[in-house]
């Protein structure tokens, strides 16, 4: 009688591989059954990390531009070079910042993926 409320899903081999790949991103022991929810969660997590990383990148570019303006327009060489180098450092570290933001977002969403992966 316990199986009366149980749903059964069937996926193609390609969908099953994608589910396994998505599941591995969040946890090695999750059991996935709702592929569309997992896809939505993955898109949302990736989008959040991307938006935050782009914001950091734009900020780094603006800081670099401010330093460049200080050197070229106002002839403030030392402060302009220091500020420009800070902007370059932020831009150069963007891949690492993105990966860290993505990992943090995935950690936050892992509980949701585990809940979606259970069929009751």
LINCORTA-V216732 format. One line per field, one symbol per residue. phi: phi as a letter, one per 20 degrees, with the letter a starting at -180 (. if undefined). psi: psi as a letter, one per 20 degrees, with the letter a starting at -180 (. if undefined). burial: 1 if it has 24 or more other ideal C-beta (glycine too) atoms within 12 Angstrom, else 0. A space follows every 50 residues. Layout:
phi = ???
psi = ???
burial = ???
This chain:
phi = .fefeeecdccffffffffffffffdafdfdecdfffffffffffffgff fffffffffffffgfffffffeedmeffffffffffffffffefgfffff ffffffffefffffffeedd
psi = hhihjpqpqpqrhghggggggghhhhqijqopinghhhgggggggggghg ghghggggghghgghggghhgggikngghggggghgghgghhjgghgggg gggghhghihhghhghipp.
burial = 00000000000000000010011011000101111011001100110010 00100110010011011101000000000100110110011001001100 11001100110110011000
